[in-house]
Every structure is written in C-alpha cells, then in structure tokens.
C-alpha cells in the first residue's frame, strides 16, 4: 500500500510540475508585458513614439488584442498609418464585435483620406451598437463635409434625440438646416446650442448669419 501511495504521489507531482512551470513562465510573461505597457505609456507622454512602439514589440504576440490595439494607436501617432491599420485589423480579427478597434482604425484611415472605409467602420459600429452617438455624429460630419446635408441631418437628428442638450449635435443640426434652407429651424438649433454653451463660437456665427 505504501508503495502504491508513493507511486500515486510521484505521478501527481510529475503531472503538476509542468503546470507549475507553465504558471511561473506565464507570470514572468505577464510581468514583462505590464512593464512594456508601463514604459510605452511613459514614452508616449514624452512623444517618443518609436521608443513606445519598441517596448511593445519586445513582447509582441500576434493573438494579443491589447498589444495590437496599443500598437495601432502609437503607430497612428507616429504617422505610420498603414502599419497602424494593420495592427487595428488584427485586433478586429481577434475581437470582431468590439467597437474600440473600429474607432481606432478610423483615425489612420481618415488621415489617408479613405472616407468610404471610415464610413464602413462607423456603419459596422452602429450595427453592433445602434445607439452609439459618437459613430452617429462622426458619420453625420462626413456626410456634412460631402455636402450631403439631407443625409447628415438624419444622423445629427439621432444624436440630439439621444442628447437633446448636446452643443455639438445642436450646432451641427443648425448648420445643416442652414444649408438646407430651413432658416427658422436653424435659428432654433443655434439658440438651443447657445443655451448649452453660451460662448460657442460656431453657433454664434451661425446665428449671426441668419440675421
């Protein structure tokens, strides 16, 4: 019986040792990753983006959502837009229902003037999260910039339905109504915008233009 007991304990330890080793190595890796993130944030604050990137490249894992998102952001700040999009695309592949990397990838895409791609990302965000006011507002701004005021109005209207006292939504609705020729509606929107921000320069300009 004693022999069997020793045999069982021996086998149990033999099975447990690799798990303990794996846990130890995982702990070391986790500590290294946290240190890399810590250093990366410090370098970002100092606008030393290449050093910030290098810290994370030391611990890079292709299947790490967090590292890919972080590298996407720092690559964007450093002006490496194609590289930024590649990292964000990996993050999207890892977490396809996350809206965070889709907002992220819109930055380098917009910097390159790829507005159709940006709109596609905002459309996807609104499929996942239909009441996301940031995606609504930015979509409205793109249509406004394209002078598609009727389309812009649809999105700004959704924003102020969710946030009736939001300066930006009210102000942009005022400008949209202005270009649609709806002067009375535009005046009301600008007045409400100025309730939210009495010194809002854009709304003041819009209201003066209607006099």
Buried (B, 14 or more C-beta within 10 A) or exposed (E): EEEEEEEEEEEEEEEEEEEEEEEEEEEEEEEEBEEBBEBBBEBBEEEBBEBBBBBBEEBBEEEBBBBBBBBBBBBBBBEBBEBBBBBBBBBBEBBEEBBBBBBBBBBBBBBBEBBEBBBBBBEBBBEEEEEBBEBBBBBBBBBBEEEBBEBBBBBBBBBBEEBEEBBBBBBBBBBBBBBBEBEEBBBBBBBBBBEBBEEBEBBBEBBEEEE
